[in-house]
Amino acid sequence: MTAVARTLPWDWYDGTLPDNVELDDTAYVETTFSFLLYRSERQPGVSYGKGSSSYLGTMFDVGPSGRVRIGDYALVHGARIICDDEVVIGDHALISWNVVLMDTYRFSSDPGVRREELRSVPAALPRVLTGGAEARRIVIGDNVWIGFDAVVLPGVTIGEGAVVGAKSVVTADVPAYSVVAGNPARVVRTIPKEDDDVVED
């Protein structure tokens, strides 16, 4: 990874890339607006691998302890990534529009605790909830395709080569080379594994 300019010449939004975002020379970020909700203090907070890209509509809602890793040649198109621990996106992964990857619910399951958290918001600067709900790492394997409007919940690992159907809600780990769909997502079929003699670049 190398240091890059903190502004993007083609950007329609008058913003900058945060200092702790690592961008490979061959990676692409369509707009710095994707970092409007970004608060990570980790080094790096977001890293883009070789040839990876994020496009309009992608939002990094990353808390102070959060980290997002985007693998080589991965494409994130209009996803919302809610991260207070870690979200790992593998090489050659395809994340479609309106996908939500959330490693935390950010709210307590206790209604009394939620009520007190909401009452504290007006006095908070910035005006955000800091309920401290548990965060659990999400891992998206290599060559995974997640269809539009799908949701991946805290603690989930999606195995290599898997496909997540549009509008699915993924609550549990997904086996490698399987297709899952539904709410909650269930395995609907398996995918033949590609030959081992695929040429690597």
C-alpha positions in Angstrom: 0.0 0.0 0.0 1.2 3.5 -0.8 0.1 6.9 0.4 -2.3 8.7 -2.0 -3.7 12.1 -2.3 -6.5 12.7 0.2 -8.9 14.2 -2.4 -10.2 12.5 -5.6 -10.0 14.6 -8.8 -13.2 13.1 -10.2 -15.2 13.4 -6.9 -18.6 15.3 -7.0 -18.4 15.7 -3.2 -16.1 18.2 -1.6 -14.6 15.7 0.8 -11.3 14.0 1.6 -10.2 10.4 2.3 -9.5 9.9 6.0 -5.8 9.6 6.8 -6.2 6.0 8.0 -7.7 4.7 4.8 -5.2 2.6 2.8 -5.7 2.6 -0.9 -3.7 0.5 -3.3 -2.4 2.4 -6.4 -4.8 0.3 -8.6 -7.9 0.6 -6.3 -10.7 3.0 -7.0 -13.0 5.0 -4.7 -15.8 6.8 -6.6 -16.5 9.4 -3.9 -15.3 10.5 -0.5 -19.0 10.8 0.5 -18.8 7.1 1.3 -16.8 8.2 4.4 -19.4 10.7 5.8 -20.2 8.4 8.8 -16.7 7.1 9.2 -15.1 7.4 12.7 -12.5 4.6 12.8 -9.4 5.3 14.8 -7.7 2.1 13.8 -4.6 1.9 11.5 -5.8 1.2 8.9 -9.5 1.7 9.4 -10.3 0.8 5.8 -7.9 -0.9 3.4 -8.5 -1.5 -0.3 -6.6 -4.3 -2.0 -5.2 -4.4 -5.5 -7.7 -3.5 -8.2 -10.6 -3.2 -5.7 -13.3 -0.6 -5.9 -16.2 1.1 -4.2 -18.9 2.9 -6.0 -21.6 5.5 -5.4 -24.0 4.7 -2.5 -21.4 2.7 -0.5 -21.3 4.0 3.1 -18.7 3.2 5.7 -20.5 3.6 9.0 -17.4 2.5 10.9 -17.1 3.2 14.6 -13.9 4.2 16.5 -12.8 0.5 17.0 -14.0 -0.7 13.6 -11.9 -1.9 10.6 -12.9 -2.9 7.1 -10.7 -4.9 4.7 -11.5 -5.1 1.0 -9.6 -7.8 -0.8 -7.9 -7.7 -4.2 -10.3 -7.1 -7.2 -13.3 -7.0 -4.9 -16.2 -4.7 -5.9 -18.5 -3.0 -3.5 -21.4 -1.2 -5.2 -23.7 0.8 -3.0 -23.5 -1.3 0.2 -23.8 0.0 3.8 -21.1 -1.4 6.0 -21.9 -1.0 9.8 -18.7 -2.0 11.6 -17.6 -1.7 15.2 -15.2 -4.6 15.1 -14.1 -6.0 11.7 -15.6 -6.7 8.3 -13.4 -8.7 5.9 -14.3 -8.8 2.2 -12.3 -11.4 0.3 -10.6 -11.3 -3.1 -12.8 -11.2 -6.1 -15.9 -10.7 -4.0 -18.9 -8.9 -5.5 -21.2 -6.9 -3.1 -24.3 -5.6 -4.8 -26.3 -2.4 -4.2 -28.2 -1.9 -1.0 -26.5 -4.8 0.7 -26.1 -4.3 4.5 -23.1 -5.8 6.3 -23.5 -5.2 10.0 -21.1 -6.7 12.6 -23.2 -5.1 15.4 -26.8 -4.2 16.2 -25.6 -1.1 18.1 -28.7 -1.3 20.3 -29.4 -3.3 23.5 -32.1 -6.0 23.3 -33.4 -4.6 26.6 -36.1 -2.0 25.9 -35.3 -0.1 29.1 -31.7 0.2 28.1 -32.7 1.4 24.6 -35.0 4.0 26.1 -32.1 5.5 28.2 -29.8 5.4 25.2 -32.3 7.3 23.1 -32.7 9.9 25.9 -29.0 10.5 25.9 -28.7 11.3 22.2 -29.8 15.0 22.3 -26.9 15.8 24.6 -24.3 13.8 22.6 -21.7 15.3 20.3 -21.6 14.0 17.7 -25.3 13.2 18.0 -25.0 9.4 17.6 -25.9 6.4 19.7 -23.0 4.8 21.6 -24.8 2.0 23.3 -21.8 -0.3 23.2 -23.7 -3.4 21.9 -21.5 -6.4 21.2 -19.8 -6.5 17.8 -18.9 -9.7 16.1 -16.6 -10.0 13.1 -18.0 -10.7 9.6 -15.9 -12.5 7.0 -16.9 -12.6 3.4 -14.8 -15.3 1.6 -13.0 -15.1 -1.7 -15.2 -15.2 -4.9 -18.4 -14.6 -2.9 -21.4 -12.8 -4.6 -24.0 -11.1 -2.4 -27.1 -10.1 -4.3 -28.9 -6.8 -3.9 -30.8 -5.9 -0.7 -29.3 -8.8 1.2 -28.4 -8.3 4.9 -25.5 -10.1 6.7 -25.8 -10.1 10.5 -23.1 -10.0 13.2 -20.7 -13.0 13.5 -21.4 -14.5 10.1 -18.8 -16.1 7.9 -19.6 -16.7 4.2 -17.5 -19.4 2.7 -15.5 -19.1 -0.5 -17.4 -19.1 -3.8 -20.8 -18.9 -2.1 -23.8 -16.9 -3.6 -26.3 -15.0 -1.4 -29.6 -14.5 -3.1 -31.2 -11.0 -3.4 -33.1 -9.8 -0.3 -31.8 -12.6 1.9 -31.1 -12.2 5.6 -28.0 -14.1 6.5 -28.1 -15.0 10.2 -25.7 -18.0 10.3 -22.5 -19.2 8.5 -22.8 -20.0 4.8 -20.9 -23.1 3.5 -18.4 -22.6 0.8 -19.7 -23.1 -2.8 -23.3 -23.0 -1.8 -26.3 -20.8 -2.8 -28.4 -19.4 0.1 -31.7 -17.5 -0.1 -34.6 -16.4 2.0 -35.2 -15.0 5.5 -33.5 -16.5 7.3 -31.2 -17.6 4.5 -31.0 -21.3 3.9 -28.9 -23.4 1.5 -30.9 -24.0 -1.7 -28.2 -25.7 -3.8 -24.4 -26.3 -4.1 -22.0 -24.9 -6.7 -19.5 -27.2 -8.4 -16.0 -26.1 -7.3 -13.9 -24.7 -10.1 -11.0 -26.7 -11.4 -7.7 -26.4 -9.5 -5.8 -25.6 -12.6 -7.2 -22.0 -12.8 -4.4 -19.6 -13.7 -3.6 -17.2 -10.9 -2.3 -13.7 -11.7 
